[in-house]
Amino acid sequence: MSTIDKQIQRLTDDTIAGLSLKQKSLPSQWLYDDVGSQLFEEITQLPEYYPTRTEIAILRNYDKEISYFIGPNATIVEYGAGAAVKTEALLDACHQPRAYVPIDIAGDFLAQTFMRIRLKFPFLNVYPLVANFLDNFALPDDLESDSRVAFFPGSTIGNLNRKEIDRFLEQMRHHVQKNGKAIIGIDLRKDTRTLIAAYADAAGVTAKFNKNILARLNREVGMDFSLSQFEHSARWNEEESAIEMHLVSMTDQIVRLKDHSFHFEKGETIHTESSRKYTLQQLESITFENNWSLTNVWTDEQQAYAILGLKNTSC
């Protein structure tokens, strides 16, 4: 079975499992095909969406401190690289970086990122890797083993539940090896009005991004979703301390996948993504329990967002 066939089979299995639940859901990783990845990059430019510009500003403002933390001749391993816009700021801050390993699930989009990084940093060895960062996978064999730094920006850690965070932080430790480091971006808790606006923009780009997963299911696994019969919704879940994205069925309807039929009542939703918001104390506790030591915190004046510097403490 080819890689593409395996991915389609996994998408099919995840869809059947998720739409069979009482609260229908789809794993957020499937939002990021090539179209979804492009739409997300458009989201990062929206006035309501503060995380990207705030994170880039932090990277620029603290470039010398971050460079000292990374050290010279580092290999940067980025999980969920996307367009790697923030990575450019990080690489600019690095002192003679040795290599860059962008990891992303969207292969065509990753190829564009690879070309752009190669043009801007021609001295840098770039090893693009098509993978879901939540899967188990190995880094390229010819990477230097010393001075590896994991980079996980965009507050993507907020999209993971606790079991996924634990599994991801463990794999990240194995990737950077003993004495390795990590730089992780986190979106901090704040007023819900600001949060909801960031996930339900006036221009409707986030709605297109969310509904694109239905178009992907129609295209790749043969479903028959009517996109006009679903609407995007962003809502705050206080118990989970998370913004949730949902797709709301606007009518009673049945959607089919092969021999499976999924009934939707009017108002019923598909939960497509959670974006959890943390305090610094919560993240310090989580990383400590996973053998990471929090040594540096860089944040903006409003303390809306933070970048963490971590060191691998496992033997």
C-alpha positions as CSV (number, residue, x, y, z in Angstrom):
1,M,0.0,0.0,0.0
2,S,1.4,3.4,-1.0
3,T,1.9,6.3,1.4
4,I,-1.1,8.1,-0.1
5,D,-3.3,5.0,0.1
6,K,-2.3,4.5,3.8
7,Q,-3.2,8.2,4.5
8,I,-6.6,7.8,2.8
9,Q,-7.3,4.6,4.8
10,R,-6.4,6.3,8.0
11,L,-8.5,9.3,7.2
12,T,-11.4,7.0,6.4
13,D,-11.0,5.1,9.7
14,D,-10.7,8.3,11.7
15,T,-13.8,9.7,10.1
16,I,-15.9,6.6,10.7
17,A,-14.8,6.4,14.3
18,G,-15.3,10.1,14.9
19,L,-18.7,10.5,13.3
20,S,-19.9,7.4,15.2
21,L,-19.4,9.2,18.6
22,K,-22.2,10.8,20.5
23,Q,-20.3,14.1,20.1
24,K,-19.3,13.8,16.5
25,S,-15.6,14.8,16.0
26,L,-12.8,14.8,13.5
27,P,-9.1,14.9,14.4
28,S,-7.7,18.4,13.9
29,Q,-4.7,17.1,12.0
30,W,-7.0,16.5,8.9
31,L,-7.7,20.2,8.7
32,Y,-4.2,20.7,7.2
33,D,-4.2,19.4,3.6
34,D,-2.6,21.8,1.1
35,V,-5.8,23.9,0.9
36,G,-6.2,24.0,4.6
37,S,-2.5,24.9,5.2
38,Q,-2.8,27.8,2.7
39,L,-6.0,29.0,4.4
40,F,-4.3,28.8,7.8
41,E,-1.5,31.0,6.6
42,E,-4.2,33.5,5.5
43,I,-5.7,33.3,9.0
44,T,-2.3,34.3,10.5
45,Q,-2.5,37.6,8.6
46,L,-5.9,38.6,9.9
47,P,-6.2,41.5,12.4
48,E,-8.2,39.4,14.9
49,Y,-5.5,36.6,14.9
50,Y,-2.9,37.9,17.3
51,P,-0.8,34.7,18.1
52,T,1.4,34.8,14.9
53,R,2.4,38.4,14.9
54,T,2.9,38.4,18.7
55,E,5.1,35.3,18.5
56,I,7.2,36.7,15.7
57,A,7.6,40.0,17.7
58,I,8.8,38.0,20.7
59,L,11.3,36.1,18.5
60,R,12.6,39.4,17.1
61,N,12.7,41.3,20.4
62,Y,14.6,38.6,22.3
63,D,16.7,37.3,19.4
64,K,20.0,37.7,21.3
65,E,18.7,35.8,24.3
66,I,17.2,33.1,22.1
67,S,20.4,32.8,20.1
68,Y,22.4,32.3,23.3
69,F,19.9,29.7,24.5
70,I,20.2,27.8,21.2
71,G,23.9,28.0,20.9
72,P,26.1,27.8,17.8
73,N,25.9,25.2,15.0
74,A,22.5,24.0,16.0
75,T,20.1,21.7,14.1
76,I,16.6,23.0,14.3
77,V,13.8,20.4,14.1
78,E,10.4,22.0,13.6
79,Y,7.1,20.1,14.1
80,G,4.2,21.2,12.0
81,A,6.3,23.6,10.0
82,G,3.6,25.0,7.6
83,A,5.0,28.0,5.8
84,A,7.8,28.3,8.4
85,V,7.3,32.1,8.7
86,K,8.3,32.1,12.4
87,T,11.2,29.9,11.6
88,E,12.8,32.6,9.5
89,A,12.9,34.8,12.6
90,L,14.4,31.9,14.6
91,L,17.0,31.1,12.0
92,D,17.9,34.8,11.7
93,A,18.6,34.7,15.4
94,C,20.7,31.6,15.3
95,H,24.5,31.7,15.2
96,Q,25.6,29.6,12.3
97,P,22.8,27.0,12.3
98,R,23.9,23.7,10.9
99,A,20.6,22.2,9.6
100,Y,16.9,22.6,9.5
101,V,14.4,19.8,9.5
102,P,10.8,21.0,8.7
103,I,8.2,18.4,9.5
104,D,4.7,18.7,8.1
105,I,1.8,16.5,7.0
106,A,1.1,18.5,3.8
107,G,3.7,17.4,1.3
108,D,3.1,19.9,-1.5
109,F,3.0,22.8,0.9
110,L,6.2,21.5,2.6
111,A,7.9,21.5,-0.8
112,Q,7.2,25.2,-1.2
113,T,8.5,25.9,2.3
114,F,11.7,23.9,1.5
115,M,12.4,26.0,-1.6
116,R,11.8,29.3,0.1
117,I,14.0,28.5,3.1
118,R,16.8,27.2,0.7
119,L,16.7,30.5,-1.2
120,K,16.8,32.7,1.9
121,F,19.4,30.5,3.8
122,P,21.5,29.0,1.0
123,F,24.2,27.9,3.5
124,L,21.7,25.8,5.5
125,N,21.2,22.0,5.1
126,V,17.5,21.5,4.8
127,Y,15.9,18.1,5.3
128,P,12.1,18.3,4.7
129,L,10.2,15.4,6.3
130,V,6.5,14.6,5.4
131,A,5.0,13.2,8.6
132,N,2.3,13.7,11.2
133,F,4.3,14.9,14.2
134,L,2.0,12.9,16.5
135,D,3.2,9.6,14.8
136,N,6.3,7.8,15.7
137,F,9.0,8.5,13.1
138,A,12.8,8.8,12.9
139,L,14.8,11.9,11.8
140,P,17.1,11.6,8.8
141,D,20.1,9.3,9.5
142,D,22.7,11.8,8.3
143,L,21.8,14.5,10.9
144,E,24.5,15.5,13.3
145,S,23.6,14.2,16.8
146,D,24.9,17.2,18.8
147,S,23.1,20.6,19.4
148,R,19.6,19.6,18.3
149,V,16.8,22.1,19.2
150,A,13.1,21.2,18.7
151,F,10.9,24.1,17.6
152,F,7.1,23.9,18.1
153,P,5.7,27.3,17.6
154,G,2.2,28.6,17.0
155,S,0.7,27.4,20.3
156,T,0.0,24.1,18.5
157,I,0.6,22.3,21.8
158,G,-2.8,23.7,22.7
159,N,-4.4,21.5,20.1
160,L,-3.2,18.4,21.9
161,N,-4.9,16.6,24.8
162,R,-2.8,15.6,27.8
163,K,-2.1,12.1,26.5
164,E,-1.0,13.5,23.1
165,I,1.2,16.1,24.9
166,D,2.9,13.4,26.9
167,R,3.6,11.2,23.9
168,F,4.8,14.2,21.8
169,L,7.2,15.5,24.5
170,E,8.6,12.0,24.9
171,Q,9.2,11.7,21.2
172,M,10.7,15.2,21.1
173,R,13.2,14.2,23.8
174,H,14.3,11.2,21.7
175,H,14.7,13.3,18.6
176,V,16.9,16.0,20.3
177,Q,18.7,13.4,22.4
178,K,20.6,13.9,25.6
179,N,21.2,17.6,26.5
180,G,18.9,18.6,23.6
181,K,16.7,21.7,23.9
182,A,13.2,22.8,22.8
183,I,11.5,26.1,22.0
184,I,7.7,26.0,22.4
185,G,5.1,28.7,21.8
186,I,2.0,28.9,24.0
187,D,-1.1,31.0,24.0
188,L,-1.8,32.2,27.5
189,R,-5.3,32.5,29.1
190,K,-7.0,35.8,28.5
191,D,-10.5,37.3,28.1
192,T,-12.8,35.1,26.0
193,R,-13.9,38.0,23.7
194,T,-10.4,38.3,22.3
195,L,-10.1,34.5,22.0
196,I,-13.4,33.9,20.2
197,A,-12.7,36.8,17.8
198,A,-9.4,35.1,16.8
199,Y,-11.2,32.0,15.8
200,A,-14.3,33.6,14.2
201,D,-12.9,36.4,12.1
202,A,-15.1,38.9,10.4
203,A,-13.8,38.0,6.9
204,G,-14.8,34.4,7.3
205,V,-11.4,32.9,6.5
206,T,-11.5,30.6,9.6
207,A,-15.0,29.4,8.5
208,K,-13.5,28.4,5.1
209,F,-10.6,26.7,6.9
210,N,-12.9,24.7,9.1
211,K,-15.4,23.7,6.3
212,N,-12.5,22.7,4.1
213,I,-12.3,19.4,6.0
214,L,-15.7,18.5,4.7
215,A,-14.6,19.2,1.1
216,R,-11.5,17.1,1.8
217,L,-13.7,14.2,2.9
218,N,-15.8,14.5,-0.2
219,R,-12.8,14.6,-2.4
220,E,-10.5,12.0,-0.8
221,V,-12.9,9.4,0.7
222,G,-16.1,9.9,-1.3
223,M,-18.4,11.4,1.2
224,D,-21.4,13.6,0.2
225,F,-21.3,16.5,2.6
226,S,-23.2,19.6,1.5
227,L,-20.9,22.4,2.7
228,S,-23.8,24.9,2.5
229,Q,-25.6,22.9,5.2
230,F,-22.9,23.4,7.8
231,E,-21.7,26.6,9.5
232,H,-18.6,27.3,11.4
233,S,-18.8,28.0,15.2
234,A,-16.2,29.0,17.7
235,R,-17.0,28.6,21.4
236,W,-15.3,28.8,24.8
237,N,-15.1,25.7,26.9
238,E,-14.3,26.8,30.5
239,E,-13.8,23.3,31.9
240,E,-11.2,22.6,29.2
241,S,-9.9,26.1,29.1
242,A,-10.1,25.9,25.4
243,I,-11.6,27.5,22.3
244,E,-13.4,24.9,20.4
245,M,-14.2,24.9,16.6
246,H,-17.3,23.2,15.5
247,L,-19.2,22.6,12.3
248,V,-23.0,23.0,13.0
249,S,-25.5,21.1,10.9
250,M,-28.2,23.6,9.7
251,T,-30.8,21.0,9.1
252,D,-31.7,17.3,9.7
253,Q,-29.6,15.4,7.2
254,I,-27.8,12.1,6.5
255,V,-24.2,12.0,5.2
256,R,-22.8,8.8,3.8
257,L,-19.4,7.1,3.6
258,K,-19.3,3.8,1.8
259,D,-21.6,1.5,3.7
260,H,-21.9,3.9,6.7
261,S,-24.7,6.5,7.2
262,F,-24.4,9.3,9.7
263,H,-27.5,11.2,10.8
264,F,-27.3,14.8,11.9
265,E,-30.0,16.6,13.7
266,K,-30.5,20.3,13.2
267,G,-28.0,22.1,15.5
268,E,-25.8,19.0,16.0
269,T,-22.1,19.6,15.6
270,I,-18.8,18.1,14.5
271,H,-16.0,19.1,16.9
272,T,-13.0,19.7,14.7
273,E,-10.4,21.4,17.0
274,S,-9.7,22.5,20.5
275,S,-7.1,25.2,21.2
276,R,-6.3,25.0,24.9
277,K,-5.0,28.1,26.7
278,Y,-2.6,27.7,29.6
279,T,-0.9,29.5,32.4
280,L,2.9,29.4,32.6
281,Q,2.6,27.4,35.8
282,Q,0.5,24.7,34.1
283,L,3.0,24.3,31.3
284,E,6.0,24.2,33.7
285,S,4.3,21.4,35.6
286,I,3.5,19.4,32.4
287,T,7.0,19.8,30.9
288,F,8.6,18.9,34.3
289,E,6.6,15.7,34.5
290,N,7.9,14.8,31.0
291,N,11.6,15.3,31.9
292,W,11.9,18.8,30.5
293,S,13.3,21.7,32.5
294,L,11.8,25.2,31.9
295,T,14.8,27.5,31.9
296,N,13.6,30.5,29.9
297,V,10.4,32.4,29.3
298,W,10.0,35.1,26.7
299,T,6.7,37.0,26.5
300,D,5.1,40.2,25.2
301,E,4.2,43.3,27.3
302,Q,0.6,42.2,27.6
303,Q,1.6,38.6,28.5
304,A,-0.8,37.4,25.9
305,Y,1.7,34.8,24.6
306,A,4.9,33.2,25.7
307,I,7.8,31.3,24.2
308,L,9.4,28.7,26.4
309,G,13.0,27.5,26.4
310,L,13.3,23.9,27.7
311,K,16.2,21.5,28.3
312,N,16.0,17.7,28.1
313,T,16.8,16.4,31.6
314,S,16.4,12.7,30.8
315,C,19.5,10.5,30.9
